[in-house]
Amino acid sequence: MISDRWPAEWLRGVLSVTVLAVIAEGETYGYLIGQRLDDAGLGRIKGGTLYPLLSRQEASGLVSSTWREGDGGPGRKFYRITAEGTRELERLRSEWAAFTTITATLIGSRAEEGDLRG
């Protein structure tokens, strides 16, 4: 399960880019990524969704990771965005801006007109 806050299909569509954006803020680990997404308002993202996504991003060369021993606790895998990841994030930000403009126009204009026919 992704989160109960938003429709799952919405979150599936934005989760990859939002995770990449969080990692671009600075080196971090999985729990803090999930916390940042929750704090931003996306809701709680389950580890069973987040960690496979991070593995796919690493396999694609968008992020790199290093394992560090914990101070009195378990070790953690820290993620850092790569140069390729930064380029991909910029591309996705540009495309996202265009996409949200189009969808907001479509959704907004239909609601304003009161025309909710399919």
C-alpha positions, 0 to 999 in steps of 0.5 A, spaced: 500 500 500 502 506 498 498 511 502 491 512 504 491 520 503 491 520 496 488 515 490 493 510 489 494 511 481 496 519 483 501 517 488 504 512 483 504 517 478 508 522 482 512 517 487 518 516 483 520 524 481 518 526 488 523 521 491 528 523 486 527 531 488 527 529 496 534 525 495 536 532 491 535 536 497 541 532 500 544 525 502 539 521 506 536 514 507 529 511 506 526 512 513 527 520 512 525 520 505 518 517 507 518 522 513 519 528 508 514 525 503 509 525 509 511 531 512 510 534 505 503 532 505 503 526 500 501 521 506 505 515 509 509 511 504 510 504 506 517 501 506 514 495 501 513 501 496 519 506 497 525 501 498 523 497 491 523 504 488 529 506 491 533 500 488 530 501 481 532 508 481 539 506 483 539 500 478 537 506 473 543 510 475 539 516 478 542 515 485 547 511 488 548 509 495 553 507 501 552 503 507 554 506 514 554 502 520 549 506 525 551 509 532 548 504 537 543 502 532 542 498 525 546 500 519 543 505 514 543 505 506 544 512 504 542 515 498 545 521 493 543 523 487 547 522 481 549 527 475 544 523 471 539 523 476 540 531 476 539 531 469 533 526 469 530 530 475 530 537 471 527 534 465 521 531 469 520 538 473 519 541 466 514 535 463 511 536 470 510 543 469 507 542 462 502 536 465 499 540 471 498 546 467 494 542 462 490 537 467 489 543 471 486 547 465 482 541 463 479 540 470 478 547 472 474 549 466 470 543 466 468 544 473 467 552 472 462 551 466 458 546 470 459 541 465 461 534 468 459 530 462 464 525 460 
